[in-house]
Amino acid sequence: MDGAEQQAERLTYGVGAVAAVVLVLLVCLLCSRVIF
């Protein structure tokens, strides 16, 4: 049970990190569109 919980936690952090990177990239793209 403990191992499964750790794996699920790691997966959640991974998904969160990917989502954060995508959001940052989208914001950068939108800002560059506004500037140029």
mmCIF file of the N, C-alpha and C atoms, coordinates in Angstrom:
data_MODEL
# 
_entry.id   MODEL 
# 
loop_
_atom_site.group_PDB 
_atom_site.id 
_atom_site.type_symbol 
_atom_site.label_atom_id 
_atom_site.label_alt_id 
_atom_site.label_comp_id 
_atom_site.label_asym_id 
_atom_site.label_entity_id 
_atom_site.label_seq_id 
_atom_site.pdbx_PDB_ins_code 
_atom_site.Cartn_x 
_atom_site.Cartn_y 
_atom_site.Cartn_z 
_atom_site.occupancy 
_atom_site.B_iso_or_equiv 
_atom_site.pdbx_formal_charge 
_atom_site.auth_seq_id 
_atom_site.auth_comp_id 
_atom_site.auth_asym_id 
_atom_site.auth_atom_id 
_atom_site.pdbx_PDB_model_num 
ATOM 1   N N  . MET A 1 1  ? 0.838 -1.200 0.000   1.00 0.00 ? 1  MET A N  1 
ATOM 2   C CA . MET A 1 1  ? 0.000 0.000  0.000   1.00 0.00 ? 1  MET A CA 1 
ATOM 3   C C  . MET A 1 1  ? 0.880 1.261  0.000   1.00 0.00 ? 1  MET A C  1 
ATOM 4   N N  . ASP A 1 2  ? 1.942 1.223  0.797   1.00 0.00 ? 2  ASP A N  1 
ATOM 5   C CA . ASP A 1 2  ? 2.820 2.383  0.889   1.00 0.00 ? 2  ASP A CA 1 
ATOM 6   C C  . ASP A 1 2  ? 3.493 2.668  -0.456  1.00 0.00 ? 2  ASP A C  1 
ATOM 7   N N  . GLY A 1 3  ? 3.941 1.603  -1.124  1.00 0.00 ? 3  GLY A N  1 
ATOM 8   C CA . GLY A 1 3  ? 4.592 1.767  -2.418  1.00 0.00 ? 3  GLY A CA 1 
ATOM 9   C C  . GLY A 1 3  ? 3.650 2.349  -3.444  1.00 0.00 ? 3  GLY A C  1 
ATOM 10  N N  . ALA A 1 4  ? 2.402 1.871  -3.418  1.00 0.00 ? 4  ALA A N  1 
ATOM 11  C CA . ALA A 1 4  ? 1.410 2.372  -4.372  1.00 0.00 ? 4  ALA A CA 1 
ATOM 12  C C  . ALA A 1 4  ? 1.137 3.849  -4.128  1.00 0.00 ? 4  ALA A C  1 
ATOM 13  N N  . GLU A 1 5  ? 1.085 4.225  -2.849  1.00 0.00 ? 5  GLU A N  1 
ATOM 14  C CA . GLU A 1 5  ? 0.841 5.633  -2.532  1.00 0.00 ? 5  GLU A CA 1 
ATOM 15  C C  . GLU A 1 5  ? 1.980 6.508  -3.029  1.00 0.00 ? 5  GLU A C  1 
ATOM 16  N N  . GLN A 1 6  ? 3.218 6.050  -2.840  1.00 0.00 ? 6  GLN A N  1 
ATOM 17  C CA . GLN A 1 6  ? 4.375 6.820  -3.309  1.00 0.00 ? 6  GLN A CA 1 
ATOM 18  C C  . GLN A 1 6  ? 4.352 6.953  -4.826  1.00 0.00 ? 6  GLN A C  1 
ATOM 19  N N  . GLN A 1 7  ? 3.989 5.864  -5.518  1.00 0.00 ? 7  GLN A N  1 
ATOM 20  C CA . GLN A 1 7  ? 3.948 5.902  -6.979  1.00 0.00 ? 7  GLN A CA 1 
ATOM 21  C C  . GLN A 1 7  ? 2.868 6.881  -7.445  1.00 0.00 ? 7  GLN A C  1 
ATOM 22  N N  . ALA A 1 8  ? 1.714 6.844  -6.797  1.00 0.00 ? 8  ALA A N  1 
ATOM 23  C CA . ALA A 1 8  ? 0.623 7.753  -7.171  1.00 0.00 ? 8  ALA A CA 1 
ATOM 24  C C  . ALA A 1 8  ? 1.032 9.203  -6.921  1.00 0.00 ? 8  ALA A C  1 
ATOM 25  N N  . GLU A 1 9  ? 1.737 9.431  -5.794  1.00 0.00 ? 9  GLU A N  1 
ATOM 26  C CA . GLU A 1 9  ? 2.187 10.789 -5.474  1.00 0.00 ? 9  GLU A CA 1 
ATOM 27  C C  . GLU A 1 9  ? 3.163 11.290 -6.525  1.00 0.00 ? 9  GLU A C  1 
ATOM 28  N N  . ARG A 1 10 ? 4.096 10.410 -6.926  1.00 0.00 ? 10 ARG A N  1 
ATOM 29  C CA . ARG A 1 10 ? 5.086 10.786 -7.941  1.00 0.00 ? 10 ARG A CA 1 
ATOM 30  C C  . ARG A 1 10 ? 4.379 11.102 -9.260  1.00 0.00 ? 10 ARG A C  1 
ATOM 31  N N  . LEU A 1 11 ? 3.393 10.291 -9.619  1.00 0.00 ? 11 LEU A N  1 
ATOM 32  C CA . LEU A 1 11 ? 2.650 10.507 -10.864 1.00 0.00 ? 11 LEU A CA 1 
ATOM 33  C C  . LEU A 1 11 ? 1.927 11.849 -10.822 1.00 0.00 ? 11 LEU A C  1 
ATOM 34  N N  . THR A 1 12 ? 1.331 12.152 -9.667  1.00 0.00 ? 12 THR A N  1 
ATOM 35  C CA . THR A 1 12 ? 0.614 13.419 -9.514  1.00 0.00 ? 12 THR A CA 1 
ATOM 36  C C  . THR A 1 12 ? 1.567 14.592 -9.675  1.00 0.00 ? 12 THR A C  1 
ATOM 37  N N  . TYR A 1 13 ? 2.749 14.492 -9.039  1.00 0.00 ? 13 TYR A N  1 
ATOM 38  C CA . TYR A 1 13 ? 3.740 15.569 -9.173  1.00 0.00 ? 13 TYR A CA 1 
ATOM 39  C C  . TYR A 1 13 ? 4.191 15.698 -10.621 1.00 0.00 ? 13 TYR A C  1 
ATOM 40  N N  . GLY A 1 14 ? 4.365 14.571 -11.308 1.00 0.00 ? 14 GLY A N  1 
ATOM 41  C CA . GLY A 1 14 ? 4.792 14.598 -12.705 1.00 0.00 ? 14 GLY A CA 1 
ATOM 42  C C  . GLY A 1 14 ? 3.769 15.299 -13.577 1.00 0.00 ? 14 GLY A C  1 
ATOM 43  N N  . VAL A 1 15 ? 2.505 14.947 -13.394 1.00 0.00 ? 15 VAL A N  1 
ATOM 44  C CA . VAL A 1 15 ? 1.438 15.570 -14.185 1.00 0.00 ? 15 VAL A CA 1 
ATOM 45  C C  . VAL A 1 15 ? 1.365 17.063 -13.881 1.00 0.00 ? 15 VAL A C  1 
ATOM 46  N N  . GLY A 1 16 ? 1.514 17.423 -12.602 1.00 0.00 ? 16 GLY A N  1 
ATOM 47  C CA . GLY A 1 16 ? 1.481 18.829 -12.217 1.00 0.00 ? 16 GLY A CA 1 
ATOM 48  C C  . GLY A 1 16 ? 2.633 19.605 -12.832 1.00 0.00 ? 16 GLY A C  1 
ATOM 49  N N  . ALA A 1 17 ? 3.819 18.985 -12.843 1.00 0.00 ? 17 ALA A N  1 
ATOM 50  C CA . ALA A 1 17 ? 4.993 19.656 -13.414 1.00 0.00 ? 17 ALA A CA 1 
ATOM 51  C C  . ALA A 1 17 ? 4.802 19.872 -14.914 1.00 0.00 ? 17 ALA A C  1 
ATOM 52  N N  . VAL A 1 18 ? 4.297 18.862 -15.612 1.00 0.00 ? 18 VAL A N  1 
ATOM 53  C CA . VAL A 1 18 ? 4.064 18.988 -17.054 1.00 0.00 ? 18 VAL A CA 1 
ATOM 54  C C  . VAL A 1 18 ? 3.032 20.080 -17.328 1.00 0.00 ? 18 VAL A C  1 
ATOM 55  N N  . ALA A 1 19 ? 1.960 20.104 -16.535 1.00 0.00 ? 19 ALA A N  1 
ATOM 56  C CA . ALA A 1 19 ? 0.917 21.114 -16.711 1.00 0.00 ? 19 ALA A CA 1 
ATOM 57  C C  . ALA A 1 19 ? 1.491 22.511 -16.483 1.00 0.00 ? 19 ALA A C  1 
ATOM 58  N N  . ALA A 1 20 ? 2.356 22.654 -15.471 1.00 0.00 ? 20 ALA A N  1 
ATOM 59  C CA . ALA A 1 20 ? 2.963 23.957 -15.170 1.00 0.00 ? 20 ALA A CA 1 
ATOM 60  C C  . ALA A 1 20 ? 3.837 24.417 -16.330 1.00 0.00 ? 20 ALA A C  1 
ATOM 61  N N  . VAL A 1 21 ? 4.629 23.499 -16.887 1.00 0.00 ? 21 VAL A N  1 
ATOM 62  C CA . VAL A 1 21 ? 5.506 23.849 -18.018 1.00 0.00 ? 21 VAL A CA 1 
ATOM 63  C C  . VAL A 1 21 ? 4.667 24.286 -19.218 1.00 0.00 ? 21 VAL A C  1 
ATOM 64  N N  . VAL A 1 22 ? 3.598 23.559 -19.502 1.00 0.00 ? 22 VAL A N  1 
ATOM 65  C CA . VAL A 1 22 ? 2.733 23.910 -20.630 1.00 0.00 ? 22 VAL A CA 1 
ATOM 66  C C  . VAL A 1 22 ? 2.110 25.286 -20.419 1.00 0.00 ? 22 VAL A C  1 
ATOM 67  N N  . LEU A 1 23 ? 1.659 25.560 -19.184 1.00 0.00 ? 23 LEU A N  1 
ATOM 68  C CA . LEU A 1 23 ? 1.066 26.864 -18.892 1.00 0.00 ? 23 LEU A CA 1 
ATOM 69  C C  . LEU A 1 23 ? 2.072 27.982 -19.085 1.00 0.00 ? 23 LEU A C  1 
ATOM 70  N N  . VAL A 1 24 ? 3.296 27.785 -18.606 1.00 0.00 ? 24 VAL A N  1 
ATOM 71  C CA . VAL A 1 24 ? 4.340 28.799 -18.755 1.00 0.00 ? 24 VAL A CA 1 
ATOM 72  C C  . VAL A 1 24 ? 4.624 29.049 -20.233 1.00 0.00 ? 24 VAL A C  1 
ATOM 73  N N  . LEU A 1 25 ? 4.717 27.975 -21.024 1.00 0.00 ? 25 LEU A N  1 
ATOM 74  C CA . LEU A 1 25 ? 4.970 28.128 -22.458 1.00 0.00 ? 25 LEU A CA 1 
ATOM 75  C C  . LEU A 1 25 ? 3.828 28.890 -23.130 1.00 0.00 ? 25 LEU A C  1 
ATOM 76  N N  . LEU A 1 26 ? 2.589 28.578 -22.769 1.00 0.00 ? 26 LEU A N  1 
ATOM 77  C CA . LEU A 1 26 ? 1.444 29.275 -23.355 1.00 0.00 ? 26 LEU A CA 1 
ATOM 78  C C  . LEU A 1 26 ? 1.478 30.754 -23.006 1.00 0.00 ? 26 LEU A C  1 
ATOM 79  N N  . VAL A 1 27 ? 1.786 31.070 -21.746 1.00 0.00 ? 27 VAL A N  1 
ATOM 80  C CA . VAL A 1 27 ? 1.857 32.472 -21.329 1.00 0.00 ? 27 VAL A CA 1 
ATOM 81  C C  . VAL A 1 27 ? 2.954 33.195 -22.102 1.00 0.00 ? 27 VAL A C  1 
ATOM 82  N N  . CYS A 1 28 ? 4.111 32.539 -22.273 1.00 0.00 ? 28 CYS A N  1 
ATOM 83  C CA . CYS A 1 28 ? 5.204 33.151 -23.024 1.00 0.00 ? 28 CYS A CA 1 
ATOM 84  C C  . CYS A 1 28 ? 4.792 33.403 -24.473 1.00 0.00 ? 28 CYS A C  1 
ATOM 85  N N  . LEU A 1 29 ? 4.113 32.440 -25.075 1.00 0.00 ? 29 LEU A N  1 
ATOM 86  C CA . LEU A 1 29 ? 3.665 32.610 -26.450 1.00 0.00 ? 29 LEU A CA 1 
ATOM 87  C C  . LEU A 1 29 ? 2.679 33.773 -26.562 1.00 0.00 ? 29 LEU A C  1 
ATOM 88  N N  . LEU A 1 30 ? 1.735 33.850 -25.623 1.00 0.00 ? 30 LEU A N  1 
ATOM 89  C CA . LEU A 1 30 ? 0.747 34.932 -25.652 1.00 0.00 ? 30 LEU A CA 1 
ATOM 90  C C  . LEU A 1 30 ? 1.440 36.280 -25.466 1.00 0.00 ? 30 LEU A C  1 
ATOM 91  N N  . CYS A 1 31 ? 2.403 36.353 -24.549 1.00 0.00 ? 31 CYS A N  1 
ATOM 92  C CA . CYS A 1 31 ? 3.103 37.612 -24.304 1.00 0.00 ? 31 CYS A CA 1 
ATOM 93  C C  . CYS A 1 31 ? 3.911 38.033 -25.537 1.00 0.00 ? 31 CYS A C  1 
ATOM 94  N N  . SER A 1 32 ? 4.571 37.080 -26.186 1.00 0.00 ? 32 SER A N  1 
ATOM 95  C CA . SER A 1 32 ? 5.361 37.427 -27.375 1.00 0.00 ? 32 SER A CA 1 
ATOM 96  C C  . SER A 1 32 ? 4.438 37.877 -28.503 1.00 0.00 ? 32 SER A C  1 
ATOM 97  N N  . ARG A 1 33 ? 3.236 37.316 -28.575 1.00 0.00 ? 33 ARG A N  1 
ATOM 98  C CA . ARG A 1 33 ? 2.271 37.745 -29.581 1.00 0.00 ? 33 ARG A CA 1 
ATOM 99  C C  . ARG A 1 33 ? 1.845 39.195 -29.322 1.00 0.00 ? 33 ARG A C  1 
ATOM 100 N N  . VAL A 1 34 ? 1.657 39.520 -28.044 1.00 0.00 ? 34 VAL A N  1 
ATOM 101 C CA . VAL A 1 34 ? 1.208 40.869 -27.678 1.00 0.00 ? 34 VAL A CA 1 
ATOM 102 C C  . VAL A 1 34 ? 2.331 41.877 -27.944 1.00 0.00 ? 34 VAL A C  1 
ATOM 103 N N  . ILE A 1 35 ? 3.572 41.498 -27.618 1.00 0.00 ? 35 ILE A N  1 
ATOM 104 C CA . ILE A 1 35 ? 4.710 42.430 -27.755 1.00 0.00 ? 35 ILE A CA 1 
ATOM 105 C C  . ILE A 1 35 ? 5.031 42.677 -29.232 1.00 0.00 ? 35 ILE A C  1 
ATOM 106 N N  . PHE A 1 36 ? 5.107 41.582 -30.017 1.00 0.00 ? 36 PHE A N  1 
ATOM 107 C CA . PHE A 1 36 ? 5.497 41.740 -31.430 1.00 0.00 ? 36 PHE A CA 1 
ATOM 108 C C  . PHE A 1 36 ? 4.290 41.887 -32.347 1.00 0.00 ? 36 PHE A C  1 
# 
